[in-house]
Amino acid sequence: MTTSFEREWQPGTTLNGKWNKRQYRVERVLGAGANGKVYLVSRGKLAYALKAGYSPAEHQSEVNALKVLSESNTSFQNYLFDVDDYHFDGTDIPFYVMRYVDGQSMTDFLLRHGRDWVYLIGLNTLRKLTELHSEGYVFGDIKLQNMLVGGYGDVELIDFGGVTPKGRSVKQFTEIYDRGYWGAGARIADEAYDLFAFAVLVISSVQSAHRMAVIDKLLPQTRSVDVLLDMLNTTAALQPVAVPLRRALLGQYHTSKQALADWRKQSLRQPSLAHPPSGRASWLRLCFAASLLLFGFSLYMYW
Ligand SMILES: Nc1ncnc2c1ncn2[C@@H]1O[C@H](COP(=O)(O)OP(=O)(O)OP(=O)(O)O)[C@@H](O)[C@H]1O
């Protein structure tokens, strides 16, 4: 059974949780999917994102994954804030409340700040994946629309509908990011599955819309990982990280930790990070260094 939830809650609406008795004020809609919506809500002075109106199965599977991640000693800790029902028009509408991520899409970020940031954003995305993988899950539906980039190139994954325990069939994916679509492997949740999608994400983040539209229309018989490798080889901006991207496309990593180590090694050779010629590059280098330090510190704390 699916709960179709067409109605949109207007700014100023107060939502009262039926079981946990928390109260939220709707500020605005952040985004909408096939059935449900994500709202920016406030509770006192704090802002959250509230997701409601999705099918019970979808809702439950996202909540299950988020509960595990929220209790882990990773940057996902406390991501999930509340799970409850809202009694509305005679029915109970399940919702969950999570961390509000104030960010923009990776493509918008790169357009605004420059393609050099792709190395830091890639690094931060791989860090997120290593954390998720260490908890026994695979993200599944990695794509540009499912991540947000903050002001310092920090990355947050959103939409946990595709999160799948390792070893199971991937339950939600988007064709061009899916290795099965490219004939490059099974739709089984392993770390390499996410790494393939990660490579497509990075490659597509710096392509023109026209070039992406071409690969979207490829016939099954012309679809192969060679198309993606060719795209990678002909994108100058990605050459500093071509080695980890190529390996990810070819399924040569068993773990995201190996990919992260390679990414770090290769991207540090990038001249704009190694020898900053301008103010922007030195700022970028600082963020990169701070990011590495933070990651080292988290490793020290958690392992
Ligand atoms: N935690 C969050 N913080 C800020 N914005 C968010 C958050 N979660 C979701 N959003 C916004 O809401 C939009 C829709 O969220 P999400 O992708 O989870 O919904 P969806 O219905 O599953 O989408 P789709 O049908 O495209 O998979 C996102 O694109 C993003 O703009």
PDBQT file of the ligand as one rigid body, heavy atoms in Angstrom, charges set to zero:
ROOT
HETATM    1  N1  LIG A 401      18.637  16.819   5.072  1.00  0.00    +0.000 N 
HETATM    2  C1  LIG A 401      18.352  17.708   4.110  1.00  0.00    +0.000 A 
HETATM    3  N2  LIG A 401      18.756  18.986   4.226  1.00  0.00    +0.000 NA
HETATM    4  C2  LIG A 401      18.469  19.896   3.261  1.00  0.00    +0.000 A 
HETATM    5  N3  LIG A 401      17.775  19.626   2.136  1.00  0.00    +0.000 NA
HETATM    6  C3  LIG A 401      17.348  18.362   1.968  1.00  0.00    +0.000 A 
HETATM    7  C4  LIG A 401      17.618  17.339   2.935  1.00  0.00    +0.000 A 
HETATM    8  N4  LIG A 401      17.063  16.187   2.497  1.00  0.00    +0.000 NA
HETATM    9  C5  LIG A 401      16.497  16.473   1.314  1.00  0.00    +0.000 A 
HETATM   10  N5  LIG A 401      16.655  17.772   0.988  1.00  0.00    +0.000 N 
HETATM   11  C6  LIG A 401      16.148  18.465  -0.221  1.00  0.00    +0.000 C 
HETATM   12  O1  LIG A 401      14.957  17.857  -0.638  1.00  0.00    +0.000 OA
HETATM   13  C7  LIG A 401      15.102  17.316  -1.951  1.00  0.00    +0.000 C 
HETATM   14  C8  LIG A 401      14.356  15.988  -2.049  1.00  0.00    +0.000 C 
HETATM   15  O2  LIG A 401      14.931  15.093  -1.086  1.00  0.00    +0.000 OA
HETATM   16  P1  LIG A 401      15.113  13.556  -1.366  1.00  0.00    +0.000 P 
HETATM   17  O3  LIG A 401      16.057  13.380  -2.508  1.00  0.00    +0.000 OA
HETATM   18  O4  LIG A 401      15.444  12.897  -0.093  1.00  0.00    +0.000 OA
HETATM   19  O5  LIG A 401      13.634  13.193  -1.793  1.00  0.00    +0.000 OA
HETATM   20  P2  LIG A 401      13.130  12.134  -2.820  1.00  0.00    +0.000 P 
HETATM   21  O6  LIG A 401      11.661  12.358  -2.903  1.00  0.00    +0.000 OA
HETATM   22  O7  LIG A 401      13.561  10.782  -2.387  1.00  0.00    +0.000 OA
HETATM   23  O8  LIG A 401      13.790  12.551  -4.158  1.00  0.00    +0.000 OA
HETATM   24  P3  LIG A 401      13.882  11.649  -5.457  1.00  0.00    +0.000 P 
HETATM   25  O9  LIG A 401      12.473  11.244  -5.812  1.00  0.00    +0.000 OA
HETATM   26  O10 LIG A 401      14.507  12.609  -6.435  1.00  0.00    +0.000 OA
HETATM   27  O11 LIG A 401      14.767  10.504  -5.086  1.00  0.00    +0.000 OA
HETATM   28  C9  LIG A 401      16.608  17.199  -2.171  1.00  0.00    +0.000 C 
HETATM   29  O12 LIG A 401      16.927  17.304  -3.522  1.00  0.00    +0.000 OA
HETATM   30  C10 LIG A 401      17.138  18.368  -1.359  1.00  0.00    +0.000 C 
HETATM   31  O13 LIG A 401      17.080  19.544  -2.128  1.00  0.00    +0.000 OA
ENDROOT
TORSDOF 0
